[in-house]
């Protein structure tokens, strides 16, 4: 069984996201350790990109800060090489196709494998474009996470059939960001997925409070939270680590 799917076997999974290099890679390293200690089941590490089309303003600004502080893909890999042995949870890299292309698809997946990175999450490759990454992912044992959105409709089952690791269910139209309420019928979306593939389903985009997380796990196998954590990085800068640790613990406790 993959380490990603494994992360869902002890109840509901909490999947926090952080932009690597915001405020700096040394702090990112500490954040990853604290997330792991405080109940993260899978950590999504964002590789900053100058044109992150799926992101709202909070993560866009984090990407700008991280790039301005000199963060590169190689430096992120170096940081992960150091910190990965200290983490017990699964780790996924979240980025866009451009940084992967520039690095070299084969070289990128080989590096992930070497560092025990378990999955990649690349929102700007559609289901139809998956083949660009799939051979290298298969070769190196990296899960290529699929997305379904409120607009996927009849494509949901087509996408779900080939999905591995977990299914990323996008809760709302538009970009990432904190939302006061989530109106999508998540239950129905997950039902469509599970009808063709018994794969864990995690919901992301817009979840920020323990109450929302608890509500989502009535239907979903896990919740993904990014912007709310990145806001803490923006607010506290180098001092953000204890605040993030506390937040992750409160979210995990809510869905236990």
Wavefront OBJ file of the C-alpha trace (Angstrom):
o trace
v 0.000 0.000 0.000
v 1.271 3.490 -0.752
v 2.299 5.772 2.089
v -0.297 8.269 0.832
v -3.249 5.854 0.993
v -1.876 4.581 4.304
v -2.268 8.056 5.800
v -6.051 7.589 5.753
v -6.220 4.290 7.547
v -6.322 5.622 11.129
v -9.432 7.751 10.786
v -9.783 11.110 9.084
v -6.598 12.611 7.627
v -5.427 16.166 8.169
v -3.362 17.552 5.287
v -1.759 20.945 5.963
v 0.014 22.963 3.264
v 2.961 25.329 3.559
v 4.814 27.363 0.937
v 8.486 26.373 1.114
v 10.719 29.375 1.726
v 8.071 31.617 3.290
v 9.428 33.321 5.338
v 12.648 31.291 4.762
v 13.650 27.648 4.332
v 15.033 27.350 7.879
v 11.607 28.253 9.243
v 9.886 25.934 6.735
v 11.995 23.094 8.119
v 10.763 23.837 11.660
v 7.160 24.134 10.434
v 7.321 20.658 8.850
v 8.651 19.116 12.073
v 5.901 20.758 14.154
v 3.150 19.848 11.680
v 4.248 16.230 11.852
v 4.396 16.256 15.665
v 0.956 17.845 15.965
v -0.993 15.366 13.885
v -0.440 16.023 10.162
v -1.057 12.821 8.194
v 0.275 14.144 4.877
v 2.126 17.444 4.507
v 1.819 19.366 1.250
v 4.993 21.347 0.596
v 4.482 24.089 -1.988
v 7.233 24.887 -4.472
v 6.750 28.605 -5.147
v 6.002 29.662 -8.702
v 5.612 33.150 -10.184
v 2.225 32.419 -11.793
v 0.275 30.098 -9.471
v -3.068 30.114 -11.288
v -5.002 27.988 -8.761
v -4.050 30.201 -5.829
v -5.818 33.122 -4.211
v -4.016 36.229 -3.010
v -2.762 34.693 0.278
v -0.696 31.953 -1.388
v 0.256 34.186 -4.351
v 1.857 36.608 -1.894
v 3.600 33.730 -0.093
v 5.060 32.579 -3.421
v 6.318 36.103 -4.095
v 7.924 36.309 -0.619
v 9.517 32.871 -1.004
v 10.944 33.627 -4.455
v 12.200 37.013 -3.235
v 14.065 35.274 -0.400
v 15.954 33.215 -3.006
v 14.027 29.930 -2.756
v 14.700 27.506 -5.612
v 13.589 23.944 -6.304
v 17.102 22.656 -5.563
v 17.245 24.494 -2.236
v 13.853 23.009 -1.311
v 15.146 19.527 -2.147
v 18.234 20.191 0.014
v 16.018 21.271 2.924
v 13.825 18.167 2.474
v 16.881 15.900 2.384
v 17.734 17.210 5.844
v 14.254 17.176 7.387
v 12.545 14.181 5.722
v 14.159 11.523 7.993
v 12.647 13.340 11.011
v 9.077 13.169 9.668
v 6.825 10.176 10.219
v 3.973 11.401 7.971
v 3.661 11.211 4.191
v 4.922 14.182 2.148
v 3.580 15.563 -1.132
v 5.044 18.332 -3.274
v 2.540 20.808 -4.639
v 3.610 22.940 -7.576
v 2.863 23.803 -11.203
v 3.942 22.072 -14.375
v 6.401 24.821 -15.314
v 8.878 24.301 -12.409
v 8.730 20.528 -13.024
v 9.404 20.952 -16.765
v 12.254 23.363 -16.141
v 13.812 20.929 -13.665
v 13.188 17.968 -15.996
v 10.250 15.636 -15.364
v 12.377 12.488 -15.032
v 15.006 14.192 -12.862
v 12.291 15.744 -10.649
v 10.532 12.416 -9.962
v 13.849 10.626 -9.406
v 14.741 13.258 -6.803
v 11.325 12.845 -5.122
v 11.891 9.110 -4.927
v 15.385 9.552 -3.473
v 14.003 11.854 -0.738
v 10.941 9.713 0.066
v 8.517 12.310 -1.287
v 5.368 10.271 -1.790
v 3.231 12.309 -4.186
v 3.027 15.313 -6.476
v 0.026 17.643 -6.695
v 0.051 19.699 -9.884
v -3.213 21.606 -10.378
v -2.491 23.002 -13.835
v -2.289 19.620 -15.556
v -5.743 18.391 -16.475
v -6.784 14.746 -16.541
v -6.153 14.751 -20.303
v -2.590 16.004 -19.776
v -1.686 13.521 -17.041
v 0.391 11.471 -19.464
v 3.072 14.164 -19.431
v 3.994 13.126 -15.872
v 2.578 9.633 -15.465
v 5.403 7.518 -16.938
v 8.019 9.160 -14.681
v 5.667 8.972 -11.669
v 5.097 5.259 -12.305
v 8.794 4.599 -12.803
v 9.756 6.201 -9.466
v 6.696 5.215 -7.431
v 5.342 8.749 -6.992
v 1.570 9.200 -6.711
v 0.252 11.768 -9.202
v -2.779 13.174 -7.375
v -5.953 13.782 -9.397
v -8.438 16.614 -8.906
v -12.205 16.769 -9.240
v -14.068 20.080 -9.006
v -17.709 21.179 -8.758
v -17.644 21.620 -12.555
v -16.239 18.148 -13.345
v -19.772 16.661 -13.595
v -19.741 13.672 -15.949
v -15.934 13.659 -15.942
v -15.777 12.843 -12.215
v -16.008 9.096 -12.745
v -13.609 9.125 -15.686
v -11.021 10.979 -13.573
v -11.710 8.796 -10.520
v -11.184 5.536 -12.383
v -7.467 6.209 -12.910
v -6.820 8.104 -9.662
v -4.224 6.860 -7.173
v -3.127 7.939 -3.672
v -6.141 10.059 -2.829
v -8.667 12.111 -4.748
v -8.336 15.865 -4.269
v -11.923 17.178 -4.164
v -12.044 20.910 -4.801
v -14.778 22.320 -2.567
v -15.456 25.597 -4.336
v -15.167 27.253 -7.715
v -12.348 29.718 -8.160
v -8.991 29.828 -6.432
v -7.669 28.785 -3.028
v -8.488 30.965 -0.049
v -10.408 31.041 3.214
v -14.190 30.943 2.731
v -16.895 31.611 5.301
v -19.093 28.846 3.915
v -18.817 26.011 1.423
v -21.905 25.458 -0.699
v -20.821 22.570 -2.940
v -22.536 19.217 -2.433
v -19.333 17.464 -1.346
v -21.234 14.314 -0.397
v -22.505 13.856 -3.952
v -19.073 14.487 -5.488
v -17.499 11.871 -3.222
v -20.294 9.394 -3.936
v -19.543 9.653 -7.668
v -15.846 9.012 -7.036
v -16.398 6.035 -4.713
v -18.838 4.432 -7.171
v -15.899 3.673 -9.482
v -12.853 3.706 -7.204
v -12.595 2.994 -3.481
v -9.982 5.696 -3.015
v -9.671 8.117 -0.072
v -11.206 11.530 -0.852
v -9.805 14.703 0.713
v -11.467 18.093 0.431
v -9.526 21.323 -0.078
v -9.970 24.991 -1.104
v -11.605 27.211 1.495
v -11.455 25.203 4.725
v -10.032 27.185 7.634
v -11.852 26.491 10.901
v -12.093 23.358 13.060
v -15.902 23.530 12.588
v -15.599 23.502 8.783
v -13.094 20.644 8.959
v -15.406 18.593 11.155
v -18.356 19.292 8.836
v -16.364 18.208 5.745
v -15.263 14.936 7.320
v -18.890 13.849 7.569
v -18.412 13.044 3.875
v -14.692 13.165 3.182
v -11.800 10.988 4.357
v -9.607 14.010 4.963
v -9.290 17.791 4.771
v -6.625 19.940 3.133
v -5.840 23.375 4.550
v -3.468 25.896 2.983
v -4.415 29.568 3.018
v -5.282 29.634 6.732
v -1.769 28.342 7.542
v -0.044 30.614 5.043
v -1.861 33.567 6.677
v -0.166 32.627 9.962
v 3.221 32.673 8.185
v 2.410 36.119 6.782
v 1.284 37.479 10.150
v 4.097 36.173 12.368
v 6.999 35.736 9.928
v 9.973 34.016 11.586
v 7.956 33.576 14.796
v 5.111 31.639 13.142
v 6.130 28.090 14.135
v 4.365 27.735 17.532
v 1.195 29.324 16.119
v 1.134 26.851 13.230
v 1.771 23.936 15.602
v -1.204 25.009 17.702
v -3.422 25.470 14.638
v -2.560 22.032 13.195
v -3.289 20.414 16.554
v -6.685 22.144 16.805
v -7.637 21.039 13.276
v -6.537 17.447 13.828
v -8.376 17.312 17.148
v -11.563 18.548 15.438
v -11.638 15.650 12.976
v -10.468 12.825 15.214
l 1 2 3 4 5 6 7 8 9 10 11 12 13 14 15 16 17 18 19 20 21 22 23 24 25 26 27 28 29 30 31 32 33 34 35 36 37 38 39 40 41 42 43 44 45 46 47 48 49 50 51 52 53 54 55 56 57 58 59 60 61 62 63 64 65 66 67 68 69 70 71 72 73 74 75 76 77 78 79 80 81 82 83 84 85 86 87 88 89 90 91 92 93 94 95 96 97 98 99 100 101 102 103 104 105 106 107 108 109 110 111 112 113 114 115 116 117 118 119 120 121 122 123 124 125 126 127 128 129 130 131 132 133 134 135 136 137 138 139 140 141 142 143 144 145 146 147 148 149 150 151 152 153 154 155 156 157 158 159 160 161 162 163 164 165 166 167 168 169 170 171 172 173 174 175 176 177 178 179 180 181 182 183 184 185 186 187 188 189 190 191 192 193 194 195 196 197 198 199 200 201 202 203 204 205 206 207 208 209 210 211 212 213 214 215 216 217 218 219 220 221 222 223 224 225 226 227 228 229 230 231 232 233 234 235 236 237 238 239 240 241 242 243 244 245 246 247 248 249 250 251 252 253 254 255 256
